[in-house]
Amino acid sequence: MYKSLLRPLLFQFDPENVHYLTTGALRVSLKLPYAKETTKNMFQVQDPRLERELFGLKFPNPVGLAAGFDKDAMLVDEMGDLGFGFVEIGTLTPRPQSGNERPRLFRLPKDQAIINRMGFNNKGVDAAVERLRKRKSNIIVGGNIGKNKATPNDEALNDYIYCFKALYDVVDYFVVNVSSPNTPDLRALQDKEPLKRLLLAVQEQNTKMPKPKPLLLKIAPDLNMAQLNDIIEIAVEAKLSGIIATNTTVSRKGLKTPEQRVTEMGMGGLSGKPLRQHATQIIRHLRTFLPQEIRIIGVGGIMTADDAVEKLQAGADLVQLYTGFIYEGPALISKINKKLLAR
């Protein structure tokens, strides 16, 4: 019903307005009598064979919601009702910020893709912490952290540490995001020495806490092979728990959408089907050269259950959805889990 009726209607309107409309409607509708139970019956797939134990955490299934969809932790319980095994909130910054000017979110239906240049728009980490303290479910939550746009790179560590300390009591794992293309100069923090300093410092703070939390790094798909190998070296040195591969791409190669229309959309990160193959190749490379104890979460172009299986077979331990969730609806979550059970 989503693909045949609801999606064609929603795709007639501005993507960002539709996001706020549909997520608001979801929150309200799930408070109606019997709505929560009905939704769970429709979309949740519960089976011990789907469970995954990683980072000392037990995931009820390997399908998660990628960061960027629920930046402000407004939908954590609702995403659990839809069948996700875990939710990654953020990217969160110390201070609220409005992000880049609108329009900043664009659909490419011919490519089953999205371009966004949101720019870490969020209400600030402290507001998210208050919402997380009030959540009712026990779904696993990851905290994706970044820096404010106004914070220069040589002071970025302060922003990451602030977010880490603020979220420590209310999330289950952390993700350091230095790979978004939509905050000026952020990707410079992926260079070997700045990244090493950042991760070692965050990990040092982590070890000072009563119980260290799993620390992961989210990487861009636009790294060259030398940079990717540097990431592997740093992940080992910093004793990361995992890598999330990958974020959005700045590439526009091979798109079916007319070039003029793509140019009109402007800068931003591309996600969706065009990213699938390259993200899988990066996962395969990481799994070949990373120690087994450093886990991989695969994200990028998962539009079908077979796409998710491809990521897992390439070496991912878990997968995440964003663009596929928008194009295929919540049924994609159950399709992936049922596919895994059938294998």
VOGU-3710 file (C-alpha; in Angstrom, 3 decimals, decimal comma):
1> myksllrpll> 0,000/0,000/0,000  2,846/2,393/0,774  4,508/2,062/-2,650  1,299/1,995/-4,672  -0,780/4,627/-2,855  1,028/6,628/-0,197  4,449/7,136/-1,782  3,154/8,582/-5,098  1,162/11,125/-3,098  3,977/12,052/-0,744
11> fqfdpenvhy> 6,479/12,394/-3,569  4,414/15,264/-4,989  5,525/17,531/-2,136  8,738/18,982/-0,708  10,801/16,135/0,799  11,664/17,917/4,041  8,060/18,985/4,669  6,932/15,435/3,978  9,466/14,100/6,484  8,124/16,256/9,294
21> lttgalrvsl> 4,508/15,561/8,288  4,859/11,792/8,163  6,971/11,449/11,292  4,576/13,666/13,213  1,631/11,628/11,968  3,413/8,424/12,997  3,947/9,668/16,543  0,295/10,680/16,875  -1,181/7,597/15,235  0,760/5,159/17,405
31> klpyakettk> -0,877/6,675/20,471  -4,325/5,643/19,250  -5,993/2,553/20,786  -4,598/-0,710/19,384  -2,370/1,150/16,861  0,895/0,090/18,480  -0,086/-3,580/18,640  -1,373/-3,531/15,059  1,821/-1,906/13,792  4,015/-4,416/15,591
41> nmfqvqdprl> 1,992/-7,308/14,161  2,377/-5,894/10,652  6,083/-5,148/10,646  7,986/-6,769/13,510  9,667/-10,104/12,874  10,739/-11,775/16,107  12,866/-14,884/16,011  15,930/-15,902/18,052  17,756/-16,723/14,816  17,775/-13,018/13,939
51> erelfglkfp> 19,538/-11,994/17,136  23,099/-10,708/16,934  25,499/-10,186/19,827  28,043/-7,434/19,178  29,876/-4,968/21,398  28,409/-6,703/24,432  24,918/-5,811/23,187  22,147/-8,133/22,028  20,451/-6,846/18,873  17,003/-8,437/18,311
61> npvglaagfd> 17,620/-8,294/14,552  20,428/-6,900/12,364  18,419/-4,139/10,634  18,893/-0,631/12,012  17,847/2,905/11,180  20,801/4,965/9,963  21,688/8,334/11,434  20,114/11,356/9,783  16,503/10,204/9,809  15,878/10,776/13,516
71> kdamlvdemg> 18,418/13,470/14,298  16,769/14,642/17,510  15,694/11,312/19,036  12,027/12,061/18,420  11,121/8,624/17,020  13,133/6,037/18,928  10,175/4,081/20,333  8,201/4,387/17,108  11,057/2,993/15,007  11,174/0,003/17,321
81> dlgfgfveig> 7,457/-0,535/16,732  8,157/-0,614/12,981  10,591/-3,488/13,450  14,041/-1,928/13,509  16,517/-3,806/15,686  18,339/-0,615/16,635  18,204/3,126/15,992  21,046/5,563/15,471  20,160/9,136/16,384  21,920/12,320/15,249
91> tltprpqsgn> 24,173/13,640/14,048  24,024/15,706/17,249  26,112/18,769/18,048  26,700/20,571/21,352  24,659/23,635/20,403  21,450/23,738/18,381  21,913/24,760/14,772  19,522/25,276/11,890  21,711/23,686/9,219  22,018/24,834/5,641
101> erprlfrlpk> 19,479/26,951/3,774  16,449/25,261/2,236  15,791/23,617/-0,122  18,386/21,092/1,010  16,754/17,711/0,395  16,033/16,325/-3,074  14,628/13,094/-4,487  15,955/11,390/-7,622  13,194/8,838/-8,298  14,743/7,562/-11,533
111> dqaiinrmgf> 17,818/6,585/-9,523  16,039/5,621/-6,288  18,306/8,136/-4,616  18,350/11,251/-2,456  20,664/14,252/-2,331  20,859/16,099/0,967  22,869/18,991/2,331  21,070/19,292/5,656  24,182/20,435/7,531  23,749/18,762/10,927
121> nnkgvdaave> 20,477/20,588/11,646  19,469/19,575/15,175  18,121/20,989/18,421  21,336/20,279/20,295  22,537/17,264/22,235  21,084/18,319/25,596  17,540/18,405/24,205  18,004/14,909/22,752  19,238/13,626/26,108  16,043/14,801/27,803
131> rlrkrksnii> 13,904/12,985/25,237  15,946/9,802/25,545  15,471/9,820/29,310  11,711/9,639/28,712  11,651/6,849/26,140  9,545/3,814/26,957  11,169/1,017/24,955  14,519/-0,695/25,485  15,552/-0,635/21,817  19,304/-0,267/21,291
141> vggnigknka> 20,223/3,345/20,541  23,435/4,641/18,989  24,547/8,237/19,427  26,050/9,787/16,292  28,092/12,836/17,284  29,638/15,726/15,385  30,801/19,306/15,680  28,987/22,592/15,239  29,530/24,381/11,937  31,014/27,399/13,742
151> tpndealndy> 33,571/25,284/15,598  36,968/25,330/13,832  38,581/21,957/13,225  41,366/22,598/15,700  38,706/22,888/18,420  36,456/20,084/17,141  37,552/17,653/19,843  35,807/19,770/22,457  32,506/19,363/20,623  32,866/15,592/20,311
161> iycfkalydv> 33,797/15,209/23,988  30,867/17,400/25,056  28,412/15,257/23,080  30,014/12,062/24,362  29,669/13,077/28,000  26,113/14,340/27,524  24,905/11,144/25,829  26,873/8,620/27,858  24,013/7,595/30,174  21,308/7,377/27,503
171> vdyfvvnvss> 22,838/5,588/24,484  24,283/2,124/23,999  27,062/2,923/21,531  28,720/5,966/19,967  29,555/6,902/16,388  32,089/9,607/15,541  30,963/11,301/12,349  33,693/13,080/10,398  32,399/11,991/6,998  29,403/14,187/6,219
181> pntpdlralq> 30,029/16,309/3,110  27,615/19,001/4,298  29,619/20,733/7,045  32,505/22,818/5,676  35,927/21,210/6,192  34,504/18,383/8,307  35,962/15,696/6,055  39,425/17,125/6,658  39,145/15,436/10,054  39,318/12,113/8,178
191> dkeplkrlll> 42,961/12,789/7,334  45,236/10,430/9,176  46,766/12,604/11,913  43,670/14,689/12,803  41,528/11,546/12,862  43,995/9,665/15,035  44,145/12,508/17,547  40,370/12,793/17,649  39,629/9,103/18,094  42,372/8,517/20,639
201> avqeqntkmp> 41,106/11,456/22,696  37,478/10,316/22,591  38,545/6,782/23,449  40,626/8,096/26,349  37,528/9,839/27,690  35,575/6,631/27,147  37,991/4,602/29,275  37,534/7,054/32,143  33,819/6,308/32,340  32,410/3,700/34,761
211> kpkplllkia> 31,711/1,352/31,851  33,237/2,186/28,436  30,756/2,208/25,570  31,379/0,784/22,089  32,976/3,469/19,914  32,550/3,364/16,135  33,644/5,553/13,235  31,477/6,422/10,227  33,477/6,802/7,027  32,870/8,354/3,630
221> pdlnmaqlnd> 32,629/6,259/0,452  34,887/8,739/-1,331  38,128/7,685/0,358  40,914/6,397/-1,846  42,636/3,115/-1,075  45,501/4,726/0,848  43,037/6,662/3,011  40,992/3,537/3,611  44,082/1,672/4,748  44,904/4,574/7,084
231> iieiaveakl> 41,416/4,191/8,568  42,094/0,517/9,203  45,381/1,324/10,938  43,766/4,012/13,099  40,810/1,784/13,991  43,217/-0,777/15,407  45,339/1,802/17,256  42,310/3,525/18,760  40,737/0,177/19,660  37,478/0,991/17,925
241> sgiiatnttv> 34,575/-1,411/18,282  33,505/-0,944/14,703  33,253/1,030/11,468  30,088/2,177/9,727  30,514/1,978/5,968  29,438/4,225/4,422  28,117/7,781/4,575  26,782/9,626/1,511  28,897/10,308/-1,564  29,752/13,518/-3,405
251> srkglktpeq> 29,985/11,553/-6,661  27,311/11,966/-9,331  28,559/9,270/-11,703  26,146/7,050/-13,584  22,901/8,763/-12,645  19,767/8,404/-14,770  18,420/11,762/-13,648  19,203/14,420/-16,298  22,501/16,164/-15,617  20,910/19,611/-15,708
261> rvtemgmggl> 18,422/18,627/-12,989  21,223/17,196/-10,839  23,226/20,389/-11,285  20,195/22,446/-10,223  19,997/20,442/-6,992  23,511/21,566/-6,156  25,940/20,284/-3,575  25,222/17,551/-1,049  25,619/13,906/-0,259  24,032/11,306/-2,528
271> sgkplrqhat> 22,468/8,228/-0,963  20,444/5,315/-2,276  20,766/2,756/-5,018  23,718/4,347/-6,904  25,844/3,877/-3,779  25,083/0,173/-3,288  27,925/-1,477/-5,183  30,691/0,862/-4,028  29,637/0,674/-0,368  29,689/-3,108/-0,606
281> qiirhlrtfl> 33,199/-3,050/-2,090  34,416/-0,941/0,818  32,845/-3,331/3,307  34,558/-6,264/1,606  37,934/-4,490/1,781  37,481/-3,583/5,429  36,497/-7,110/6,367  39,555/-8,499/4,593  42,028/-6,334/6,495  40,371/-5,448/9,797
291> pqeiriigvg> 40,786/-7,698/12,840  37,647/-9,754/13,358  36,878/-8,072/16,673  36,329/-4,749/14,891  32,806/-5,056/13,563  31,230/-3,471/10,479  27,812/-1,906/10,034  26,908/-1,788/6,356  24,865/1,089/4,955  24,483/2,488/1,480
301> gimtaddave> 22,030/1,588/-1,253  20,050/-1,103/0,563  16,787/-0,972/-1,387  15,834/-4,672/-1,262  16,271/-7,676/0,987  18,870/-9,021/-1,444  20,865/-5,802/-1,064  20,992/-6,342/2,697  22,119/-9,937/2,242  24,845/-8,699/-0,122
311> klqagadlvq> 26,197/-6,383/2,584  26,170/-9,148/5,185  27,878/-11,595/2,844  30,545/-8,967/2,099  31,398/-8,857/5,794  28,936/-6,552/7,530  27,643/-7,710/10,909  24,640/-5,376/10,880  22,989/-3,167/8,273  21,259/0,212/8,351
321> lytgfiyegp> 18,551/1,784/6,197  17,785/5,357/5,269  16,958/5,979/1,613  15,577/2,472/1,141  13,246/3,109/4,073  11,944/6,246/2,347  11,467/4,581/-1,034  10,204/1,175/0,121  8,534/1,974/3,438  8,620/-0,037/6,665
331> aliskinkkl> 7,821/-3,270/4,847  11,482/-3,374/3,782  12,528/-4,076/7,378  10,359/-7,179/7,653  11,311/-8,305/4,132  14,981/-8,281/5,075  14,412/-10,181/8,308  12,197/-12,754/6,600  14,800/-13,183/3,853  17,453/-13,866/6,478
341> lar> 15,251/-16,439/8,175  14,589/-18,173/4,870  18,288/-18,587/4,057
//
